[in-house]
Amino acid sequence: MNDVTREELRSTLSDIENRMDKRIERMERDSERRSDDYRKELALRDEQLKREFDLRQESFRHEQAARDAALAEKFTGFLAAQAERDKALEKISESRFDRIEKDVSSIKTDTKKVGEDVNGIKVTMGKYLGGAIVIGAIVSALLGVALKYAFSLAGS
């Protein structure tokens, strides 16, 4: 082997040191670049997740609006059906009240007619009773006269 002089050793060590320094710098740059790339990738992922979350929220809002519209339509239909039912019930009630009023009016008319008929019967009865009383009085007077005549003939 060769004897290495101090100068050669120093020069070789200096070259090795320079190469090592360059490697370390290169490794630091690579590390920084990788770190920057990783941060950029994380930022891109965060941005993508944020956009995806915003899209999901917007989709949820649209779905909720559609559900709300469907419910509002159902409620509107229900309320319209209730209104129609109430109108029908009101017509039925009015019809019933009209029939009741007609029946009450008919009862009043029938009662008035019955009252008139009773008064007519009273008048007729009064006439017939009055006639019967007169006839009875006449018959009684005639009987009285006939009896007097019969007694007078029997007594003579």
C-alpha positions as CSV (number, residue, x, y, z in Angstrom):
1,M,0.0,0.0,0.0
2,N,0.9,3.6,-0.4
3,D,1.7,5.9,2.3
4,V,-0.8,8.6,2.4
5,T,0.4,12.0,3.2
6,R,-1.3,14.4,5.4
7,E,-2.2,16.6,2.6
8,E,-3.8,13.8,0.6
9,L,-5.7,12.5,3.7
10,R,-6.9,16.1,4.4
11,S,-7.9,16.5,0.7
12,T,-9.7,13.1,0.7
13,L,-11.4,13.8,3.9
14,S,-12.4,17.2,2.7
15,D,-13.8,15.7,-0.5
16,I,-15.7,13.1,1.5
17,E,-17.0,15.9,3.8
18,N,-18.1,18.0,0.9
19,R,-19.9,15.1,-0.7
20,M,-21.5,14.3,2.6
21,D,-22.6,17.9,3.0
22,K,-24.0,17.9,-0.5
23,R,-25.9,14.6,0.3
24,I,-27.2,16.1,3.5
25,E,-28.3,19.2,1.7
26,R,-29.9,17.1,-1.0
27,M,-31.6,15.0,1.6
28,E,-32.8,18.1,3.4
29,R,-34.2,19.5,0.2
30,D,-35.8,16.2,-0.6
31,S,-37.3,16.1,2.9
32,E,-38.6,19.6,2.6
33,R,-39.9,18.9,-0.9
34,R,-41.6,15.7,0.4
35,S,-43.0,17.7,3.4
36,D,-44.3,20.4,1.1
37,D,-45.7,17.8,-1.3
38,Y,-47.4,16.1,1.7
39,R,-48.8,19.5,2.9
40,K,-50.1,20.3,-0.6
41,E,-51.6,16.8,-0.8
42,L,-53.3,17.3,2.6
43,A,-54.5,20.7,1.5
44,L,-55.9,19.3,-1.7
45,R,-57.6,16.5,0.3
46,D,-59.0,19.0,2.7
47,E,-60.3,21.1,-0.1
48,Q,-61.8,18.0,-1.8
49,L,-63.4,16.9,1.5
50,K,-64.8,20.4,2.0
51,R,-66.3,20.5,-1.5
52,E,-67.7,17.0,-1.0
53,F,-69.2,18.1,2.3
54,D,-70.6,21.2,0.8
55,L,-72.1,19.2,-2.1
56,R,-73.6,16.7,0.4
57,Q,-75.1,19.6,2.4
58,E,-76.5,21.2,-0.7
59,S,-77.9,17.8,-1.7
60,F,-79.4,17.4,1.7
61,R,-81.0,20.8,1.5
62,H,-82.5,20.0,-1.8
63,E,-83.8,16.7,-0.6
64,Q,-85.2,18.4,2.5
65,A,-86.9,21.1,0.4
66,A,-88.4,18.3,-1.8
67,R,-89.6,16.5,1.4
68,D,-91.0,19.8,2.7
69,A,-92.8,20.5,-0.6
70,A,-94.2,16.9,-0.6
71,L,-95.5,17.3,3.0
72,A,-96.9,20.8,2.2
73,E,-98.7,19.2,-0.7
74,K,-100.1,16.4,1.5
75,F,-101.2,18.9,4.1
76,T,-102.8,21.1,1.4
77,G,-104.6,18.1,0.0
78,F,-105.7,17.0,3.5
79,L,-106.9,20.5,4.3
80,A,-108.8,20.7,1.0
81,A,-110.4,17.4,1.7
82,Q,-111.4,18.6,5.2
83,A,-112.8,21.8,3.7
84,E,-114.9,19.7,1.2
85,R,-116.0,17.4,4.0
86,D,-117.0,20.4,6.1
87,K,-119.0,21.9,3.1
88,A,-120.7,18.6,2.6
89,L,-121.6,18.3,6.3
90,E,-122.8,21.9,6.2
91,K,-125.1,21.1,3.3
92,I,-126.3,18.0,5.1
93,S,-127.0,20.1,8.2
94,E,-128.7,22.8,6.2
95,S,-130.8,20.1,4.5
96,R,-131.7,18.6,7.9
97,F,-132.6,22.0,9.3
98,D,-134.7,22.8,6.2
99,R,-136.6,19.5,6.6
100,I,-137.1,20.1,10.4
101,E,-138.4,23.6,9.6
102,K,-140.7,22.2,7.0
103,D,-141.9,19.5,9.4
104,V,-142.5,22.1,12.1
105,S,-144.3,24.3,9.7
106,S,-146.4,21.3,8.6
107,I,-147.1,20.5,12.2
108,K,-148.2,24.1,12.8
109,T,-150.4,24.0,9.7
110,D,-151.9,20.6,10.7
111,T,-152.4,21.9,14.3
112,K,-154.2,25.0,13.0
113,K,-156.4,22.9,10.7
114,V,-157.2,20.4,13.6
115,G,-158.0,23.5,15.8
116,E,-160.3,24.8,13.0
117,D,-161.9,21.3,12.6
118,V,-162.5,21.1,16.3
119,N,-164.1,24.6,16.3
120,G,-166.2,23.5,13.3
121,I,-167.2,20.3,15.2
122,K,-168.1,22.5,18.3
123,V,-170.2,24.7,16.1
124,T,-171.9,21.7,14.5
125,M,-172.3,20.0,17.8
126,G,-173.7,23.2,19.2
127,K,-176.2,23.4,16.3
128,Y,-177.2,19.8,16.6
129,L,-177.4,20.0,20.4
130,G,-179.3,23.2,20.2
131,G,-181.6,21.6,17.6
132,A,-181.9,18.5,19.8
133,I,-182.7,20.6,22.8
134,V,-185.3,22.5,20.9
135,I,-186.7,19.3,19.5
136,G,-186.6,17.8,23.0
137,A,-188.4,20.8,24.3
138,I,-191.0,20.6,21.6
139,V,-191.3,16.8,22.1
140,S,-191.5,17.4,25.8
141,A,-194.2,20.1,25.4
142,L,-196.1,17.8,23.0
143,L,-195.9,15.0,25.4
144,G,-197.0,17.2,28.2
145,V,-200.0,18.3,26.0
146,A,-200.7,14.7,25.0
147,L,-200.5,13.6,28.6
148,K,-202.8,16.3,29.7
149,Y,-205.2,15.4,26.9
150,A,-205.0,11.8,27.8
151,F,-205.6,12.5,31.4
152,S,-208.4,14.8,30.6
153,L,-210.0,12.1,28.5
154,A,-209.4,9.5,31.2
155,G,-210.8,11.8,33.8
156,S,-214.0,12.6,31.9
